[in-house]
Amino acid sequence: MKQGWYRKYKYVPVRVDLVRKVKAVVAAEIGYRSVTDFVNDAVRRRLEEVSETYNIPLSSPKPEAKPPAEGCEGEEGRPTWGDELRRAGAGGESEPWEPPQHV
């Protein structure tokens, strides 16, 4: 499944007075391109500070990969699911696709 940009962002409410102040900083053209740019930088810096002060690890280990399902390993001599489909006549290399003919 293709992941869109909406899966990479979360929205949190920020007080209006703080947003106005951030907009003023962005308008000063000191290096921030947008409110989002400023907020991301501020949150990242604060996380680094809290992490160092309280010894909180912020990077999470990657989850271990699950082993393939039984019969899907694809090892020498062992059939894969694709092999089973081809044997059952469900497409694959033996039956090339042809567009429908209009009558």
C-alpha positions in Angstrom: 0.0 0.0 0.0 1.4 3.4 -1.0 1.8 5.7 1.9 0.9 9.3 1.3 2.3 12.5 3.0 -0.6 12.4 5.5 1.0 9.3 7.1 4.2 11.3 7.9 2.5 14.2 9.8 0.4 14.7 12.8 -1.4 17.9 13.7 -1.4 19.3 17.2 -3.2 22.4 18.5 -0.9 25.3 19.2 -2.1 28.4 21.0 -2.9 31.3 18.7 -0.6 33.7 20.5 2.3 31.4 20.0 1.5 31.0 16.3 1.4 34.7 15.9 4.9 35.0 17.4 6.2 32.2 15.2 4.8 34.0 12.1 6.6 37.1 13.2 9.9 35.2 13.4 9.3 33.6 9.9 8.5 37.1 8.5 11.8 38.4 9.8 13.5 36.1 7.2 16.2 34.8 9.4 16.2 31.4 7.9 12.8 29.8 8.6 10.8 29.2 5.5 7.4 28.5 7.3 5.7 28.1 10.6 6.1 24.3 10.1 9.8 24.7 9.6 10.2 26.7 12.8 8.0 24.4 14.9 9.9 21.3 13.6 13.2 22.9 14.5 12.0 24.0 18.0 10.6 20.5 18.8 13.7 18.8 17.6 15.9 21.1 19.7 13.8 20.6 22.8 13.7 16.8 22.4 17.5 16.8 22.2 17.7 18.9 25.4 15.3 16.8 27.3 16.9 13.6 26.1 20.4 14.7 27.3 19.1 16.1 30.6 17.1 13.1 31.6 19.0 10.4 29.8 16.0 9.4 27.6 16.9 7.5 24.5 14.8 8.8 21.6 15.8 6.5 18.8 13.8 3.3 18.8 15.2 0.1 17.5 13.9 -1.3 14.2 11.5 -4.2 14.7 12.9 -7.6 13.7 11.8 -8.9 10.4 9.3 -11.8 10.6 10.3 -15.0 9.0 8.5 -16.0 5.8 5.3 -18.0 6.1 5.7 -21.8 5.8 6.1 -22.8 2.2 7.0 -19.3 1.0 10.7 -19.4 1.7 11.6 -20.0 -1.9 14.6 -22.2 -1.0 15.9 -24.7 -3.5 13.4 -27.5 -3.9 10.7 -25.8 -1.9 7.7 -24.3 -3.8 6.7 -20.6 -3.3 3.2 -19.3 -3.4 3.8 -18.0 -6.9 4.8 -21.5 -8.0 1.5 -22.9 -6.6 -0.5 -20.2 -8.5 1.3 -21.0 -11.7 0.7 -24.7 -11.3 -3.0 -24.0 -10.6 -3.2 -22.0 -13.9 -3.7 -18.6 -12.3 -1.6 -16.6 -14.8 2.1 -16.2 -14.6 4.7 -16.8 -17.3 2.7 -19.6 -19.0 -0.3 -17.4 -20.0 0.7 -14.0 -21.4 -2.0 -11.3 -21.1 -3.7 -10.2 -24.2 -6.0 -7.1 -24.5 -9.7 -7.9 -25.2 -10.8 -7.8 -28.8 -13.5 -5.3 -29.7 -16.3 -6.8 -31.9 
